[in-house]
Amino acid sequence: MKKYLIIQKYLKEHSLVESNITSFNNFIEERMQQIVNELNESMENEEVEIRLGKIRIEKPNVIEADGSTHIITPTEARLRNLTYSAPIFLEITVKQEQQVESHDVEIGR
């Protein structure tokens, strides 16, 4: 039983899913923006300049059959057999000659 002592001690202070939640939160809060920033550095072109800006994640929502949108809870998603997902937006700025356009684009859920 001594070989399980470390596991038992760890489980007294931490849950089994804690590392998964911590990893997910780190990905959402920091890593996604780091990936965008790294991509930004590799997009060099003389004619058109494309800049990727801030990434933004809204609250999880559902689009109903009538086209309306409302925020959804995990319980409602489970009961209605829906995906619990949130829209992800990315600020994209395009500069061509002297014209600059900037938009928030939904890149996923």
Buried (B, 14 or more C-beta within 10 A) or exposed (E): EEEEEEEEEEEEEEEEEEEEEEEEEEEBEEEBBEEBEEEEEEEEEEEEEBEBBEBEBEEBBBEEEEEEEEEBEEEBBEEEEEEBEBBBBBBBEEEEEEEEEEEEEEEEE
